[in-house]
Structure formats: structure tokens, C-alpha cells
């Protein structure tokens, strides 16, 4: 009997402690610490239309943009950092010197830190101007077929260094991003982002992400 009474007392104390524990505060967009989104779009040379399809390349990436603070000005300033992967070309051929089929793959890797400022910041819409400098890697991989019918990158082997030319360039850039929050004080958003690079390249992507 005493043991049952003790169990009841402990249960009541546990429920009381849980009742005193505050619930997590609801999300408020104006106090968000950062935004994170996934990006899918295209990159094309500066003097060509985006929809020609001839030299427009698919772009896949992610963006993280922490705000500098929660004040009226500091919550408009952010440090967006994007990383994008852009496949350029794939070429298969027979290499007589190696006596084997071979494949070249060329791609860009774009690492772009910037400074952003929210020109418009409402409950449903953010419009951000951003300016920065990107590291653009033009990377080549050289692949040989395996016994299992797949391709293996051999650029990590010193003997194939001449087959794997790669270089990195720096490019200033600027642009704007639009984020639309369908529901007030709900972290999910959809958007679009444009970036123009000093090396006469343009990038336009659609985004989906969340603020936290």
C-alpha cells in the first residue's frame, strides 16, 4: 500500500514538473538566425539567352546565409555562402596509347561567399541584394572502365596527371534573391536567385529552403 502511494506521489510530481516546462517559442521570421536553401537552375555565358539550351548548363547547389544579428540593421545584413556544382561536358573515346576506352568529364565547382542586404523584409517576402567574390574551379576527371562495366576516376594516380588539368579562378559577382514565405511565421520558403559574374557568366536558380 505504501509503495503504491509512493508511486502515485512520484507520478503527480513528474506531471507537475512537465506542466511547468515552457513550450518552445513559435517561430518568428523577424528573429530568424539564418536561411538555408537548396538551388537548382542553370549557368550560361553572358551574351547568350538563358533559354537557348545550347550552352546553358545545369546548376545544383546549396546556400547558407546567417544574419549578423537581431537588430533593425543587423538582421538585414547577412553572409550568404553558396556552393554550386555545374557539369559541363562528358566525352568518351578510345585511347590508343592506353589501349583502352576512356572518358573525360569536365565540371565547375563554384564557392561563393558574399555580403547580403535585405532591401525588402516583410512577413511574406524578402528581397536581398548580394555582392561577393567566387572561387570557380574548372575541374577535369579522367576515367577508365573497370572489369564490372563501370567507370573509375584515376586522377589520384600520378601517372595520369597530364590527363587531369584543373584550375581555379577568382570572379567578382553581384545579384539578387527573392524569397517568398507562403505562410506567416512559418519557416518554409520558395524563391529565385540571380547572380552575374565578372567573367561574363550568369546564373539563375530556383530555391526551396527554410529559416531558423
N, C-alpha and C positions, 0 to 999 in steps of 0.2 A: 504493500500500500504506500509506504513511504517512498519507494523507488518510483512508483507511478506518479506520485505528486511532484517529485523532483523533476521528472521528465517533462511534466506539464509546465512547471515553472520555467525550465530552460527553454522550452518551445515558445512560451509567451515572451520571454526576454529577447529571443532571436528575432521574432516578428516585430517587436518594438524597435529593435536596432535597425532592421531593414526599413521600417517606416520612416525613421529619422534620416536615412541616407538620401541626399538630394538626387533627383533625376538629372541626367545630363542636360545641359542647357541646349535649347533648339538652335539649329544652325542659323546664323545671321550673316548674310553676304557682306555687310559692311565691316565685319570683323574677321573676314577670312584671312588666313595667313599666306596662302599661296593658291595657284591654279595649276592643274596638271592635265594635259590632253594628249590624245593620240592623233596623228596627222596623216592624211592620205591625199595625194594630189599629183602635181606634175611640175617639172622644171623644163624651161625652153630658152633658146637664145633670144637676146633682147630685140632683135629686129624681125622676129617671126611671130605669127599669130599663134596663140595657145592651142587653138583647135585644128591646126593643120594636120597633126598626127604624124608628121614626117620626122621631126626632130624633138618632139615632146617626150620626155622621159618620166616614168612613174616615180613618185617620191613617197617614201614611207618613213615615219619618224615619231618622235615623242618630244614634248616640250614641258619644262618645269619652270614656273615663274613665281618665286617668293616675293612678297611685298616687303618693303623696308620698314614698315611699322603700321600702327593703327590710327595715327593722326590724320587730320584732314588732307595734308600734303603727302605724308609718308605712305599712306595707304593708296595713293595713286601712283607712286613710284614702285617699280618692280625690276627684277633682274631676270628676264627670261633667258633660258638656256635651251637650245634645241639641238637635237642630233637627228640627222636625216640620212637615209640610205637611198641612193639613186642608181639602179642598174643601167648601164649604158649599152653594152653590146656583148654578144657571145658568138664566137667563131670556131667551128670545128674544121680540121684539116688533117691530112696525112703528113707527118714529119719524116722525110726520107732519112735525115741524119740520125734520128732515134729509131727508125724502123717501126713506128707505131702511130696510131691515131693520136691526136692531141686536141686540146681545146683551150682557147683564150677566153677569159671573162674580164670585162672592164666595168668598173663602178666608181661612183663618187661616194665619199663619206664626208658630210658637212657638219662641222661642230661650230655652233654659232651662239656665243654669249652676247648679250645686248643689254641696253637700258631701255625700259619701257615707261610710258606715262599714260595713264588713263585720261584721255580727253573727255570722254563721256563715261559716267559711272552712275547707273540707276539700279533700281531693284531688278530690272529685267535685261538691261543692255549695258555692255562695256565696249568701248571703242578705244583701242590702245595704239599709240604710235611707238615704234621701236627702232632704235639705231644701234649698230654694233659692228663687229668685225668677225668674219668667219674663217676658220681653217678648212680649206677644201682639199681633200685628199683624192687624187686620181690614182686609183689602185688597180693593179692588174694581177690576176691569178692565172697560173698555168696548170692545167690538169691533164692527167694521163689515165687511161682506162685501167680498171682493176680486173682481176680474174672473175669477179662476180657481176660484171657488166655495169659497174658504176664508175664515177669519175673521182679521182683523188687529187687534191691540191698538193703540188710538190715544191712550192715556192720556199718551204722551210729548209730545203736541201741546197747546200752551197753550189752544187753542180748546175742548178737551174736558175741561178741569179740573173743571167742575161735574158732569160725568158720572162722575168717578172719586174718590168720597170714600173716604178711608182714614185709619185712626187706630191708634195704638199705646197699649196699656195695660200696667201692671205688675201681676203677680199672684204673691203668695207661694204656695208649694206644698210638699207633702211626700208621700212614698210609700215603696215598697219594690220591689226587683227580685230575682228568683230566677234564678240561672244554674246549669245542670247540665252538667257535663263528662262525657260518656259514657265516655271512656277516660282513665285516669290519665296525667298528664303529656303530654296531647295538647291542643293549643290550642283546638280547636273546641268551642263550647258552644251550647246551646239554652236559652231562658228565657222569662220573662214579667215584665212591669213594670207596676206600677200607680202613678199619680200623681193626687192630689187637689188641685185648685186652689182658692184662696180665693174666686174668682168663681163658685163653685158649678158647676164643671165637673169631670168625671172623665175619666181616660184609661187605657185598658187595652190593652197591646200584647204581641204575641209577638215574640221576638227570636231572631236567629241571629248568631253572631259568633265572635271568636277573641281569645285573649290572646297577648301577645307581650312 
